[in-house]
Amino acid sequence: MMGSPDPSTSEFVRRLVHERSAIVIDASKDYLVQSRLAPVARDAGLGGVDGLVEHLRRQPASPLRDVVVDAMTTNETSFFRDAAQWEALATHVLPELIERRRAQRTLTLWSAACSSGQEPYSIAMLMADRFPRVVAEWNVRIVASDLSAEMLGRAAAGRYSQLEVNRGLPAPYLVRYFRQVSGQWEVRDEVRQLVEFRALNLVEPWPGLPPVDVLCMRNVLIYFDAMTKRRVLSRVHDVLRPDGHLMLGTAESTLYSDERFRRVEFGRATTYQRRTA
Ligand SMILES: C[S@@+](CC[C@H](N)C(=O)[O-])C[C@H]1O[C@@H](n2cnc3c(N)ncnc32)[C@H](O)[C@@H]1O
């Protein structure tokens, strides 16, 4: 059986994760500190989680700091997660935006906590399948960002297990947009080159982002405290085009009665638009 870390160890980890990522880990989840960090401590030869934290106290700039934050974040994702939202994107949101952008021929989509890449590749496949002429002839940018270097590495590699492609990916998309490489499924270049990956911490500055038409910020704000959520949503308000759409995770939809955004309903799916121009 795994032992519990010293209470001051858990407190240190909770504070470090909050400082770096704004993620709030409840004290009742101390068991996660043990289960997620024991392998990190073992790999680093630091004899247990207390030893790992002792190392970080002595060497605050240690590269293990980011490894610890990474290990404590939840990266759960899947292709076309929450089908109703994708249906709304394909049949309402994107056709309408494309109509409105005919003059500029520019479209920017941002997956703002992309984890291992299933979300931005879902966007790219959807665009390639449903709007091939827009993809071929317009300036379409699909930006994918995350805090975690490890997740970004996985996302950029674009390789998925059978289990991962079984979750949510329609069979015709698997056939058309993936190829098999050493027992894994690799996203084909035509899709991969549509996505630009970058490291971006949502609670730090967001440099160099063009105005955004569709912003997927799904299943990340739930981990932040109320004040951080509000601050991040202010910046969303700044980067989102006046007629652009923000998509949150379905569990988050009812959480946000933020007066700066209005809810737009498409059947079972909800998006958010700025109230003011
Ligand atoms: C549960 S996953 C969500 C993935 C995808 N958006 C989805 O809905 O399927 C949450 C992601 O948020 C990232 N994350 C956590 N805190 C972050 C922060 N402060 N800035 C950017 N990304 C963050 C994590 O690394 C993780 O990959």
The ligand as a Gaussian input file, in Angstrom:
#p B3LYP/6-31G(d) Opt

LIG

0 1
 C       -8.847000      17.993000     -19.302000
 S       -7.708000      18.593000     -20.487000
 C       -8.821000      19.278000     -21.696000
 C       -8.450000      18.909000     -23.115000
 C       -9.445000      19.362000     -24.198000
 N       -9.616000      20.788000     -24.203000
 C      -10.785000      18.666000     -24.027000
 O      -11.743000      19.301000     -23.600000
 O      -10.875000      17.485000     -24.335000
 C       -7.070000      20.034000     -19.650000
 C       -5.780000      20.597000     -20.232000
 O       -5.572000      21.886000     -19.693000
 C       -4.179000      22.114000     -19.580000
 N       -3.960000      23.212000     -18.638000
 C       -4.112000      23.208000     -17.301000
 N       -3.800000      24.404000     -16.783000
 C       -3.456000      25.197000     -17.833000
 C       -3.030000      26.548000     -17.943000
 N       -2.884000      27.335000     -16.875000
 N       -2.759000      27.018000     -19.189000
 C       -2.893000      26.227000     -20.286000
 N       -3.278000      24.953000     -20.229000
 C       -3.560000      24.433000     -19.024000
 C       -3.656000      20.766000     -19.097000
 O       -2.268000      20.631000     -19.365000
 C       -4.536000      19.785000     -19.886000
 O       -3.888000      19.371000     -21.077000

